[in-house]
């Protein structure tokens, strides 16, 4: 079974593609990794009318529906309800959603136009050089915004400054104290914004007359002037951090959008270069004698502000979700900025996060420009205000979801009492989503139903969202699979070990929020032992007989790399980095997740085209080049001989054309990786035995260490970690004991 081809058709990856007829100890939960807006080429039909819904369960008409041509009735395959068909149908006149090949269709409908709104939150405690680069990017960005877009500008240091953009010849600011938290009513009162009247049906909500959130078509000159007029307010004081009221600024920006009734299609974009040092969301005191919090400090409860700040941002996350506003963080600093505290509102709102070194970096520029790309019609490639609804046949229960979504707490008979992640519902909200956004949905087999092996069950995903032009879209994917007997060989044949690894990674992250890393690793190990004990072939108590079929053989290797990854082992990362890594894993699809868990490694040599090699220390050779991709990092590693030939300038000698081409090949491939991926990975070029080679060595299997008796001349990794072979040997011993 080709799971990648199935995903190309459905936008779905199932951990198990055949489900047992009753609750069975599969160890790994029944999960579907769903990419709602998966790119499906030109085959996706766009239907210019509203879908037909079942009057009982709300399912959309689909290819699995049974038709009665005489009575003009369609039978819902989910609940067997008889529904009227409003127009004539015949074998030769079927609507697109009934074609067997169109299990995914998209409906388009006209709607009142809501212009998108962007609130730029700029940290003026940043250095003048950083601000100059940021201002240049924002001024360039203004030319890519639609004419109808609304723009607001807020700057902050120890105070929060709301810019009145109606005036181009002089600056008019409203100052708010950085120690405060602001509601929409307070902002309305401070800015003297009148309440807008409720619109009539079919009309858009009018934006109240004010100068703080204005259309770019009318005020482009004053917006440009206001951005150009921004300057750093920080005056260096020895032993003191710059004053920043990041939390107060975010609450003021959200209050402005709420009181102007501009929410759907809105983004609050925070540009900062340091941690909040005062007000709500405080990360660290301004005194440099107080160090930034570490993972150990947070876990042991020895950090002063973390939990209070997280509580504040949890409230912000709720307000963002209620208002359908997206929060983005562009943090450009060599130090931490408080991304760990900000993670929840960013993740829940589906916002973008990037940690870069400065606003001058290519990484920041490329990410910001990618976010504001246009489609063929000139509209922004942004989608807003989405919901995902799941309809299932009565034999399937919905347990929950993990990803950038929020439970709407809507229950029906399909919702399980057992909750995983965002559970207790059949509908979730996403403030924004892209064609890469992936949600993991968890299911259970119903206890109340008796299913027959070989009978089918259905799951339908209904995604409603607004495009960049604010037009309504509804994408419907209907997937069918078959029940099998509890001990059927079809269960093993339908196991997708790549999807399962992605699912376990999200579950491990969920557990890591409340457990120590060693407890998460112990849970992963226990789960793997039970899993291999159930699905392995062996003679009890004889490890030498242990075998896993090809459908399971890579899964232990994925778990080996997961338990060593930066998602679980946080000893060498800051809380900000960990928050960033986990946020990205929780929204990436199976392919991207797998690269994060088990990076790819390609070897370039004179022997032929590049070949994939094992993620192992033995893959390092003096006369070859390695291209390493861990999703966040792309490393080009030159073997010692290659590095020496480079220093001697052989690549500039016409007699060594092959060497020049060898050096170019990984550069071209790495550039392709960097171009296609968002966020843009960091590029590192290093020589064997150099200090930066540590980025590669940290991810390699330590098959040769300082304790190895035979090294065969290869490099050595100084570590006490288990190698993959020792890990697998121990796994076999423990699995056969069950």
C-alpha positions as CSV (number, residue, x, y, z in Angstrom):
1,X,0.0,0.0,0.0
2,X,1.5,3.3,-1.1
3,X,0.6,5.7,1.7
4,X,2.3,8.7,0.0
5,X,0.1,8.3,-3.1
6,X,-3.0,8.0,-0.9
7,X,-2.0,11.2,0.8
8,X,-1.7,13.0,-2.5
9,X,-5.4,12.0,-3.2
10,X,-6.9,12.5,0.3
11,X,-4.5,14.8,2.1
12,X,-4.6,12.2,4.9
13,X,-2.1,9.8,6.4
14,X,-3.5,7.1,8.7
15,X,-1.4,5.4,11.4
16,X,-3.5,2.3,10.8
17,X,-5.2,1.9,7.4
18,X,-7.2,-1.2,8.6
19,X,-9.1,-0.9,11.9
20,X,-10.0,-3.8,14.1
21,X,-13.7,-4.4,14.7
22,X,-13.5,-4.0,18.5
23,X,-11.2,-2.2,20.9
24,X,-7.8,-3.9,20.5
25,X,-4.4,-3.2,22.0
26,X,-2.7,-1.6,19.0
27,X,-0.4,0.4,21.3
28,X,-0.3,3.3,18.8
29,X,-3.6,5.1,18.7
30,X,-5.9,5.2,15.7
31,X,-4.9,8.5,14.2
32,X,-5.3,10.5,11.0
33,X,-2.8,13.1,10.1
34,X,-4.9,15.6,8.1
35,X,-3.6,18.4,5.9
36,X,-6.9,20.1,5.2
37,X,-5.7,22.3,2.3
38,X,-3.3,19.8,0.9
39,X,-2.3,20.8,-2.7
40,X,-4.0,18.3,-5.0
41,X,-3.1,19.8,-8.4
42,X,-5.8,20.5,-11.0
43,X,-7.9,17.5,-10.1
44,X,-9.7,19.3,-7.2
45,X,-13.1,20.4,-8.6
46,X,-14.2,23.9,-7.5
47,X,-18.0,24.0,-7.3
48,X,-19.8,27.4,-7.5
49,X,-22.7,26.4,-5.3
50,X,-23.5,25.4,-1.7
51,X,-23.1,21.8,-0.7
52,X,-26.0,19.4,0.0
53,X,-26.1,18.5,3.7
54,X,-27.7,15.5,5.4
55,X,-30.6,16.8,7.5
56,X,-29.7,14.5,10.4
57,X,-25.9,14.3,10.8
58,X,-24.8,17.3,8.7
59,X,-22.6,15.2,6.3
60,X,-22.0,16.6,2.9
61,X,-23.1,14.7,-0.3
62,X,-20.2,12.5,-1.4
63,X,-19.4,9.5,-3.8
64,X,-20.4,7.0,-1.1
65,X,-24.0,8.2,-1.0
66,X,-26.7,5.9,-2.5
67,X,-29.1,7.5,-5.0
68,X,-32.7,6.8,-5.8
69,X,-33.1,8.4,-9.2
70,X,-36.9,7.8,-9.4
71,X,-37.7,9.5,-6.1
72,X,-34.8,12.0,-6.3
73,X,-33.6,10.9,-2.9
74,X,-30.0,10.4,-1.6
75,X,-29.3,8.1,1.3
76,X,-26.6,9.4,3.7
77,X,-23.9,6.8,4.1
78,X,-23.1,8.1,7.6
79,X,-26.6,7.9,9.3
80,X,-28.8,6.3,6.5
81,X,-31.1,9.4,6.5
82,X,-33.1,9.8,3.3
83,X,-32.6,13.4,1.9
84,X,-34.3,15.1,-1.0
85,X,-32.3,15.9,-4.1
86,X,-33.2,19.4,-5.2
87,X,-32.5,19.0,-8.9
88,X,-32.8,16.3,-11.5
89,X,-30.2,13.6,-11.5
90,X,-29.4,10.7,-13.8
91,X,-26.4,8.5,-14.5
92,X,-25.4,10.9,-17.3
93,X,-26.0,14.0,-15.2
94,X,-24.2,13.4,-11.9
95,X,-22.8,16.4,-9.9
96,X,-19.0,16.4,-9.4
97,X,-19.2,15.4,-5.7
98,X,-20.8,12.1,-6.7
99,X,-17.9,11.0,-9.0
100,X,-15.9,8.1,-7.4
101,X,-12.6,9.9,-8.2
102,X,-13.7,13.1,-6.4
103,X,-13.5,12.2,-2.7
104,X,-12.3,15.7,-2.2
105,X,-14.2,18.7,-3.6
106,X,-14.2,22.4,-2.8
107,X,-17.2,24.7,-2.7
108,X,-17.0,28.5,-3.4
109,X,-19.6,31.0,-2.4
110,X,-19.8,34.8,-2.5
111,X,-19.8,36.7,0.7
112,X,-19.5,40.3,2.0
113,X,-16.0,41.6,1.6
114,X,-14.0,41.9,4.8
115,X,-10.6,43.6,4.3
116,X,-7.6,42.0,6.1
117,X,-6.0,43.9,8.9
118,X,-2.4,44.0,10.0
119,X,-1.2,45.5,13.3
120,X,2.6,46.0,13.3
121,X,4.0,45.8,16.9
122,X,7.6,47.2,16.9
123,X,10.0,47.0,19.7
124,X,11.8,50.4,19.8
125,X,14.2,49.2,22.5
126,X,16.0,47.4,19.7
127,X,19.2,48.9,18.4
128,X,19.2,51.6,15.7
129,X,20.8,49.2,13.1
130,X,18.2,46.5,13.7
131,X,15.4,49.0,13.5
132,X,16.8,50.4,10.2
133,X,16.7,46.9,8.6
134,X,13.2,46.2,10.0
135,X,11.8,49.5,8.7
136,X,13.2,48.8,5.2
137,X,11.4,45.5,5.2
138,X,8.1,46.9,6.4
139,X,8.2,49.7,3.9
140,X,8.8,47.1,1.2
141,X,5.9,45.1,2.6
142,X,3.5,48.0,2.3
143,X,3.7,47.7,-1.5
144,X,2.6,44.1,-1.3
145,X,-0.5,44.7,0.8
146,X,-3.9,44.9,-0.9
147,X,-5.3,48.4,-1.3
148,X,-8.2,47.5,0.9
149,X,-6.0,46.2,3.8
150,X,-6.2,48.0,7.1
151,X,-3.0,48.9,8.9
152,X,-2.2,49.9,12.5
153,X,1.2,50.8,14.0
154,X,2.1,50.3,17.6
155,X,5.6,50.7,19.1
156,X,6.6,49.9,22.6
157,X,9.4,50.2,25.2
158,X,8.5,50.9,28.8
159,X,5.4,52.5,27.3
160,X,3.0,51.5,24.6
161,X,2.6,54.0,21.7
162,X,-0.5,53.9,19.5
163,X,0.1,55.9,16.3
164,X,-2.7,58.0,15.0
165,X,-2.1,57.6,11.2
166,X,-4.5,60.3,10.0
167,X,-1.7,62.9,10.3
168,X,1.3,62.9,7.9
169,X,2.9,66.3,8.8
170,X,3.2,65.6,12.5
171,X,3.2,62.6,14.8
172,X,0.3,62.1,17.1
173,X,0.6,59.3,19.6
174,X,-1.5,57.9,22.4
175,X,0.6,56.6,25.3
176,X,-0.4,53.7,27.4
177,X,1.4,52.5,30.5
178,X,3.5,49.4,29.9
179,X,2.6,47.9,33.3
180,X,-1.1,47.5,32.4
181,X,-3.2,44.9,30.6
182,X,-5.9,46.3,28.3
183,X,-9.3,45.1,27.4
184,X,-11.3,46.2,24.3
185,X,-13.5,48.5,26.4
186,X,-10.5,50.2,27.9
187,X,-8.9,50.8,24.5
188,X,-12.3,52.1,23.2
189,X,-12.4,54.5,26.1
190,X,-8.8,55.6,25.8
191,X,-9.0,56.2,22.0
192,X,-12.5,57.6,22.1
193,X,-13.8,55.1,19.6
194,X,-17.5,54.9,19.2
195,X,-19.3,51.6,19.2
196,X,-20.2,50.4,15.7
197,X,-23.8,49.5,14.9
198,X,-24.8,46.0,14.1
199,X,-24.8,45.5,10.3
200,X,-27.8,44.4,8.4
201,X,-27.8,40.8,7.0
202,X,-25.5,40.6,4.0
203,X,-23.6,43.7,5.0
204,X,-20.0,43.9,6.4
205,X,-19.3,45.4,9.8
206,X,-18.2,49.0,9.3
207,X,-14.9,50.1,10.9
208,X,-15.5,53.0,13.3
209,X,-14.2,56.4,12.4
210,X,-10.8,56.6,14.0
211,X,-7.1,57.0,12.9
212,X,-5.4,54.0,14.5
213,X,-6.6,51.3,12.1
214,X,-6.8,52.8,8.6
215,X,-7.0,51.6,5.0
216,X,-3.6,51.7,3.2
217,X,-5.2,53.0,0.0
218,X,-6.1,56.3,1.8
219,X,-3.2,56.7,4.2
220,X,-0.2,55.1,2.6
221,X,1.8,58.3,2.8
222,X,1.2,58.8,6.5
223,X,1.8,55.1,7.3
224,X,5.1,55.3,5.4
225,X,6.0,58.5,7.3
226,X,5.2,57.0,10.6
227,X,7.4,53.9,10.0
228,X,10.3,56.0,8.7
229,X,10.0,58.2,11.9
230,X,10.6,55.2,14.2
231,X,13.9,55.4,16.1
232,X,15.5,53.5,18.9
233,X,14.6,54.9,22.4
234,X,17.0,52.7,24.3
235,X,20.0,54.4,26.0
236,X,22.6,52.0,27.1
237,X,23.0,51.5,30.9
238,X,25.6,49.1,32.2
239,X,24.1,46.1,33.9
240,X,20.5,46.8,32.8
241,X,18.3,45.3,30.1
242,X,16.3,47.5,27.8
243,X,12.7,48.2,29.0
244,X,10.1,46.2,27.1
245,X,6.4,45.9,27.7
246,X,5.6,43.3,25.1
247,X,2.6,41.8,26.9
248,X,0.9,45.2,27.4
249,X,1.5,46.0,23.7
250,X,-0.1,42.7,22.5
251,X,-3.1,43.2,24.7
252,X,-3.5,46.8,23.4
253,X,-3.3,45.6,19.8
254,X,-5.9,43.0,20.4
255,X,-8.1,45.5,22.2
256,X,-7.8,47.8,19.2
257,X,-9.0,45.1,16.8
258,X,-11.8,44.0,19.1
259,X,-13.2,47.5,19.6
260,X,-13.0,48.3,15.9
261,X,-14.9,45.0,15.2
262,X,-12.1,44.0,12.8
263,X,-11.2,40.5,13.7
264,X,-11.6,38.0,10.9
265,X,-8.6,38.2,8.7
266,X,-6.5,40.1,11.2
267,X,-2.8,39.5,12.2
268,X,-0.9,41.0,15.1
269,X,2.8,40.9,14.1
270,X,5.3,41.3,16.9
271,X,8.9,42.4,15.9
272,X,11.2,42.3,18.9
273,X,14.8,41.8,19.8
274,X,14.6,41.0,23.5
275,X,12.6,39.7,26.5
276,X,9.8,41.6,28.2
277,X,11.2,43.2,31.3
278,X,8.0,44.8,32.7
279,X,4.3,44.6,32.7
280,X,2.1,41.5,31.9
281,X,4.0,38.7,30.2
282,X,7.2,39.7,32.1
283,X,10.0,37.2,31.3
284,X,13.0,38.5,33.2
285,X,13.9,41.6,35.4
286,X,15.8,44.4,33.8
287,X,18.8,43.8,36.2
288,X,21.4,41.7,34.4
289,X,22.2,40.0,37.7
290,X,19.0,38.0,37.2
291,X,19.8,35.4,34.5
292,X,17.4,34.2,31.9
293,X,15.4,31.1,33.0
294,X,16.5,27.6,31.9
295,X,14.6,24.4,31.5
296,X,15.8,23.3,34.9
297,X,14.6,26.5,36.5
298,X,11.1,26.1,35.0
299,X,10.8,22.4,35.9
300,X,11.9,23.0,39.5
301,X,9.6,26.0,39.9
302,X,12.6,28.3,40.6
303,X,11.8,31.0,38.1
304,X,10.0,34.1,39.3
305,X,7.8,35.2,36.4
306,X,7.3,32.2,34.0
307,X,4.1,30.7,35.3
308,X,2.4,34.1,35.8
309,X,3.3,35.1,32.3
310,X,2.1,31.9,30.9
311,X,-1.2,32.4,32.7
312,X,-1.5,35.9,31.1
313,X,-0.8,34.6,27.6
314,X,-3.3,31.8,28.1
315,X,-5.9,34.5,28.5
316,X,-4.6,36.2,25.4
317,X,-4.9,32.9,23.5
318,X,-8.5,32.7,24.5
319,X,-9.2,36.3,23.3
320,X,-7.4,35.6,20.0
321,X,-9.4,32.5,19.4
322,X,-12.7,34.2,20.2
323,X,-11.9,37.0,17.8
324,X,-10.2,34.9,15.1
325,X,-7.0,37.0,15.3
326,X,-3.6,35.6,14.5
327,X,-0.5,36.4,16.6
328,X,2.9,36.2,14.9
329,X,6.3,36.5,16.5
330,X,9.5,37.7,14.7
331,X,12.2,37.4,17.3
332,X,15.6,38.6,16.1
333,X,18.1,38.4,18.9
334,X,21.2,36.4,20.0
335,X,19.5,35.9,23.4
336,X,16.1,34.6,24.4
337,X,13.1,36.8,24.0
338,X,10.3,34.9,25.8
339,X,9.1,32.7,23.0
340,X,8.4,29.9,25.5
341,X,5.9,32.1,27.3
342,X,4.4,33.3,24.0
343,X,4.1,29.8,22.5
344,X,0.5,29.1,23.5
345,X,-1.2,32.1,21.9
346,X,0.9,31.8,18.8
347,X,0.3,28.0,18.4
348,X,-3.5,28.2,19.3
349,X,-4.0,31.1,16.8
350,X,-1.9,29.3,14.1
351,X,0.6,32.2,14.0
352,X,4.1,32.2,12.6
353,X,7.2,32.1,14.8
354,X,10.8,32.7,13.8
355,X,13.9,32.9,15.9
356,X,16.7,34.7,13.9
357,X,19.9,36.4,14.9
358,X,19.0,39.9,13.6
359,X,16.5,41.8,11.4
360,X,19.4,42.0,8.8
361,X,19.4,38.2,8.4
362,X,18.3,36.5,5.2
363,X,16.3,34.1,7.3
364,X,14.1,36.9,8.6
365,X,13.7,38.6,5.3
366,X,12.8,35.5,3.3
367,X,10.2,34.3,5.9
368,X,8.5,37.7,6.1
369,X,8.3,38.0,2.3
370,X,7.0,34.4,2.0
371,X,4.2,35.2,4.4
372,X,3.0,38.0,2.1
373,X,3.1,36.1,-1.2
374,X,0.3,36.7,-3.7
375,X,-1.8,34.2,-5.7
376,X,-2.4,34.5,-9.5
377,X,-5.3,36.9,-8.9
378,X,-3.1,39.3,-6.8
379,X,-4.6,38.4,-3.4
380,X,-2.6,37.4,-0.4
381,X,-2.0,33.7,0.0
382,X,-3.5,33.7,3.4
383,X,-6.5,31.9,4.8
384,X,-8.4,32.9,7.8
385,X,-11.2,32.0,10.3
386,X,-11.3,28.3,9.6
387,X,-13.2,25.5,11.2
388,X,-12.8,21.7,10.8
389,X,-15.8,19.5,11.4
390,X,-15.6,15.7,11.4
391,X,-18.5,13.5,10.6
392,X,-18.1,9.7,11.2
393,X,-20.2,6.6,10.9
394,X,-21.7,5.5,14.2
395,X,-19.1,2.9,14.8
396,X,-16.2,5.5,15.1
397,X,-15.7,7.9,18.1
398,X,-13.6,11.1,18.0
399,X,-11.1,11.5,20.9
400,X,-9.4,14.8,20.1
401,X,-6.8,16.6,18.1
402,X,-3.2,17.8,18.4
403,X,-2.0,20.8,16.3
404,X,-2.7,24.5,15.8
405,X,-6.4,24.3,16.6
406,X,-8.8,25.0,19.5
407,X,-11.7,22.8,20.5
408,X,-15.1,24.4,20.1
409,X,-16.6,22.0,22.7
410,X,-19.4,20.9,20.4
411,X,-20.6,17.4,21.3
412,X,-22.7,14.8,19.6
413,X,-22.9,11.0,19.7
414,X,-19.6,10.7,17.8
415,X,-17.6,12.4,20.5
416,X,-15.7,10.0,22.8
417,X,-15.5,10.5,26.6
418,X,-11.8,9.9,26.4
419,X,-10.0,13.2,25.4
420,X,-6.6,13.6,23.8
421,X,-5.3,17.1,23.3
422,X,-8.1,19.4,22.1
423,X,-11.0,17.0,22.7
424,X,-14.6,16.9,23.7
425,X,-15.8,18.1,20.3
426,X,-16.4,17.2,16.7
427,X,-15.5,20.7,15.5
428,X,-12.2,22.7,15.9
429,X,-11.3,26.3,15.1
430,X,-8.2,27.6,13.3
431,X,-7.6,31.3,13.1
432,X,-5.5,30.7,10.0
433,X,-4.1,27.7,8.0
434,X,-1.9,27.1,5.0
435,X,-1.5,24.3,2.6
436,X,1.1,22.7,5.0
437,X,-0.9,23.0,8.2
438,X,-1.4,19.4,9.5
439,X,-3.7,18.3,12.4
440,X,-3.5,14.9,14.1
441,X,-7.0,13.6,14.8
442,X,-7.5,10.7,17.3
443,X,-10.2,8.1,17.1
444,X,-11.6,5.1,19.0
445,X,-13.7,2.1,18.0
446,X,-17.2,2.4,19.4
447,X,-18.2,0.0,22.2
448,X,-21.9,0.2,21.3
449,X,-21.7,-1.2,17.8
450,X,-21.0,-4.6,16.4
451,X,-19.0,-4.3,13.1
452,X,-18.6,-7.0,10.5
453,X,-15.1,-7.6,9.1
454,X,-14.8,-6.3,5.5
455,X,-17.6,-3.8,6.0
456,X,-16.6,-0.1,5.4
457,X,-16.6,2.9,7.7
458,X,-16.5,6.5,6.7
459,X,-14.9,9.7,8.0
460,X,-15.6,13.1,6.5
461,X,-13.6,16.3,7.1
462,X,-15.4,19.6,6.4
463,X,-13.1,22.6,6.3
464,X,-14.6,26.0,6.1
465,X,-12.3,29.0,5.7
466,X,-11.8,32.4,4.1
467,X,-9.3,33.0,1.4
468,X,-7.0,36.1,1.1
469,X,-9.8,37.8,-0.8
470,X,-12.0,37.0,2.2
471,X,-14.3,34.8,0.0
472,X,-15.8,31.7,1.7
473,X,-14.5,28.3,0.8
474,X,-15.6,24.9,2.0
475,X,-13.4,21.8,1.3
476,X,-14.9,18.4,1.9
477,X,-12.8,15.2,2.0
478,X,-14.6,11.8,2.5
479,X,-12.4,8.8,3.3
480,X,-13.4,5.2,3.5
481,X,-11.6,2.2,5.1
482,X,-12.6,-1.3,6.0
483,X,-13.0,-3.1,9.3
484,X,-11.0,-6.2,9.8
485,X,-11.0,-9.0,12.4
486,X,-8.9,-8.3,15.5
487,X,-6.1,-10.7,14.6
488,X,-6.2,-10.2,10.8
489,X,-2.9,-9.8,8.9
490,X,-4.5,-6.7,7.2
491,X,-3.9,-4.7,10.4
492,X,-0.1,-5.1,10.0
493,X,-0.3,-4.6,6.3
494,X,-2.0,-1.3,6.8
495,X,0.4,0.1,9.3
496,X,2.1,3.4,8.2
497,X,5.2,3.6,10.3
498,X,6.1,7.1,9.2
499,X,2.7,8.5,10.2
500,X,2.9,6.6,13.5
501,X,6.3,8.1,14.3
502,X,4.8,11.6,13.6
503,X,1.9,10.8,15.9
504,X,4.1,9.5,18.7
505,X,6.3,12.6,18.4
506,X,3.2,14.9,19.0
507,X,2.1,12.7,21.9
508,X,5.6,12.8,23.4
509,X,5.6,16.6,23.2
510,X,2.2,16.8,24.9
511,X,3.6,14.6,27.7
512,X,6.8,16.6,27.9
513,X,4.8,19.7,28.9
514,X,4.1,18.3,32.3
515,X,6.7,15.5,32.7
516,X,10.5,15.4,33.0
517,X,12.4,14.4,29.8
518,X,13.5,11.1,31.4
519,X,9.9,10.2,32.1
520,X,8.9,10.9,28.5
521,X,11.8,8.7,27.3
522,X,10.7,6.0,29.7
523,X,7.2,6.2,28.3
524,X,8.5,6.0,24.7
525,X,10.6,3.0,25.6
526,X,7.8,1.2,27.3
527,X,5.4,1.9,24.4
528,X,8.0,0.6,21.9
529,X,8.7,-2.6,23.9
530,X,5.0,-3.4,24.1
531,X,4.5,-2.6,20.4
532,X,7.4,-4.8,19.2
533,X,6.4,-7.6,21.6
534,X,2.9,-7.6,20.0
535,X,3.9,-7.3,16.4
536,X,7.3,-9.0,16.3
537,X,7.9,-12.6,15.2
538,X,10.0,-14.5,17.8
539,X,10.4,-17.5,20.0
540,X,9.7,-16.5,23.6
541,X,12.8,-15.8,25.7
542,X,15.1,-16.2,22.6
543,X,16.2,-12.7,21.3
544,X,18.1,-14.2,18.4
545,X,14.8,-15.2,16.7
546,X,13.3,-11.7,16.9
547,X,12.1,-10.3,13.5
548,X,10.0,-7.4,12.4
549,X,8.2,-7.4,9.1
550,X,9.1,-4.6,6.6
551,X,6.0,-2.6,7.6
552,X,7.4,-2.3,11.1
553,X,11.2,-2.5,10.7
554,X,11.9,1.3,10.5
555,X,9.7,2.2,13.4
556,X,12.2,1.3,16.3
557,X,14.8,3.4,14.4
558,X,12.4,6.4,14.3
559,X,11.9,6.1,18.1
560,X,15.6,5.9,18.7
561,X,16.1,9.2,17.0
562,X,13.0,10.8,18.6
563,X,14.2,10.0,22.1
564,X,17.6,11.7,21.3
565,X,16.0,14.7,19.5
566,X,15.7,18.3,20.6
567,X,12.0,17.8,21.2
568,X,12.6,15.5,24.1
569,X,16.3,16.0,25.2
570,X,16.3,19.7,26.0
571,X,19.7,19.7,27.8
572,X,21.4,21.6,25.0
573,X,18.6,24.0,24.0
574,X,17.0,27.1,25.6
575,X,13.3,27.2,26.6
576,X,12.7,29.5,23.6
577,X,14.4,27.1,21.1
578,X,12.4,24.2,22.5
579,X,9.1,26.1,22.2
580,X,10.0,26.9,18.6
581,X,10.9,23.3,17.7
582,X,7.8,21.9,19.3
583,X,5.5,24.5,17.8
584,X,6.8,23.6,14.3
585,X,6.6,19.8,14.8
586,X,2.9,20.2,15.9
587,X,1.9,21.7,12.6
588,X,4.1,20.0,10.0
589,X,2.9,17.0,8.0
590,X,4.4,13.5,8.0
591,X,7.3,14.2,5.6
592,X,8.4,17.4,7.4
593,X,8.0,15.8,10.9
594,X,10.1,12.8,9.9
595,X,12.9,15.0,8.7
596,X,12.8,16.7,12.1
597,X,12.8,13.3,13.9
598,X,15.4,11.5,11.7
599,X,17.3,14.0,9.5
600,X,18.4,13.0,6.0
601,X,22.1,12.6,5.1
602,X,23.4,12.5,1.5
603,X,27.0,11.8,0.5
604,X,28.7,13.4,-2.5
605,X,31.9,11.9,-4.0
606,X,33.8,11.4,-7.2
607,X,32.2,7.9,-7.5
608,X,28.9,9.1,-9.0
609,X,25.7,11.0,-8.1
610,X,24.8,11.7,-4.5
611,X,23.5,8.8,-2.5
612,X,21.6,8.6,0.8
613,X,23.8,7.2,3.6
614,X,23.1,6.2,7.2
615,X,22.8,8.8,9.9
616,X,25.9,7.4,11.5
617,X,29.4,8.5,12.4
618,X,30.8,6.0,10.0
619,X,29.3,7.9,7.1
620,X,32.0,10.7,7.5
621,X,34.8,10.1,5.0
622,X,37.8,12.4,4.3
623,X,37.2,12.4,0.6
624,X,33.5,13.1,0.5
625,X,31.0,15.8,1.2
626,X,27.9,15.3,3.3
627,X,24.6,17.2,3.0
628,X,22.7,17.1,6.3
629,X,19.1,18.2,6.6
630,X,17.3,18.4,9.9
631,X,14.5,20.7,8.7
632,X,15.8,23.6,11.0
633,X,19.4,23.2,9.9
634,X,21.1,22.4,6.6
635,X,24.8,21.5,7.0
636,X,27.3,21.0,4.2
637,X,30.2,19.0,5.8
638,X,33.5,18.8,3.9
639,X,35.7,15.8,4.6
640,X,39.3,16.6,5.7
641,X,40.8,15.9,2.3
642,X,38.1,17.9,0.5
643,X,38.7,20.8,2.9
644,X,42.4,20.7,2.3
645,X,42.0,20.7,-1.5
646,X,39.6,23.7,-1.1
647,X,42.2,25.6,0.9
648,X,44.8,24.9,-1.8
649,X,42.4,26.3,-4.4
650,X,42.1,23.2,-6.6
651,X,38.5,24.2,-7.4
652,X,39.9,27.3,-9.2
653,X,42.2,25.2,-11.3
654,X,40.9,24.3,-14.8
655,X,42.6,20.9,-14.6
656,X,40.3,20.0,-11.6
657,X,36.9,20.6,-13.2
658,X,35.4,17.5,-11.5
659,X,36.4,18.8,-8.1
660,X,34.7,22.2,-8.8
661,X,31.5,20.3,-9.9
662,X,31.7,18.2,-6.8
663,X,31.8,21.3,-4.6
664,X,28.9,22.9,-6.5
665,X,26.5,19.9,-6.3
666,X,25.7,20.1,-2.5
667,X,25.5,23.9,-2.7
668,X,22.8,23.7,-5.4
669,X,20.8,21.1,-3.6
670,X,21.1,22.9,-0.3
671,X,19.9,26.2,-2.0
672,X,16.9,24.3,-3.3
673,X,16.0,23.1,0.2
674,X,16.4,26.6,1.7
675,X,14.2,28.1,-1.1
676,X,11.3,25.7,-0.7
677,X,11.0,25.6,3.0
678,X,9.4,27.9,5.5
679,X,10.7,28.8,8.0
680,X,13.9,29.1,6.1
681,X,16.5,26.7,7.7
682,X,19.8,28.0,8.9
683,X,22.7,27.2,6.5
684,X,26.0,25.9,8.0
685,X,29.2,25.1,6.1
686,X,31.9,23.3,8.1
687,X,35.0,21.2,7.7
688,X,35.7,17.8,9.3
689,X,37.0,18.3,12.9
690,X,36.0,22.0,12.9
691,X,34.0,23.4,15.8
692,X,30.8,23.8,13.7
693,X,30.9,20.1,12.8
694,X,29.2,19.6,16.2
695,X,25.8,20.4,14.5
696,X,26.2,17.3,12.4
697,X,27.9,15.1,15.0
698,X,25.1,15.7,17.6
699,X,22.6,14.0,15.3
700,X,24.7,11.0,14.2
701,X,24.4,7.5,15.6
702,X,27.3,7.1,18.0
703,X,28.3,3.7,16.6
704,X,32.0,4.5,17.3
705,X,32.7,6.2,20.7
706,X,35.7,6.7,23.1
707,X,34.7,3.3,24.6
708,X,34.8,1.4,21.3
709,X,37.5,-1.3,21.0
710,X,37.7,-1.1,17.2
711,X,37.3,2.1,15.3
712,X,38.4,1.2,11.7
713,X,39.9,4.6,11.4
714,X,36.6,6.5,11.4
715,X,35.7,9.5,13.5
716,X,34.8,9.1,17.2
717,X,31.8,10.6,19.0
718,X,32.6,11.3,22.7
719,X,29.4,10.3,24.4
720,X,27.8,7.8,26.8
721,X,24.6,7.6,24.8
722,X,23.5,4.2,23.4
723,X,24.2,3.5,19.8
724,X,21.4,2.3,17.5
725,X,22.7,-1.3,17.5
726,X,22.9,-1.5,21.3
727,X,19.4,0.1,21.5
728,X,17.9,-2.5,19.1
729,X,19.7,-5.4,20.9
730,X,18.3,-4.3,24.2
731,X,14.8,-3.9,22.6
732,X,14.9,-7.5,21.3
733,X,15.8,-8.8,24.7
734,X,13.0,-7.0,26.4
735,X,10.4,-7.6,23.6
736,X,10.7,-11.4,23.7
737,X,10.2,-11.5,27.5
738,X,6.6,-10.3,27.1
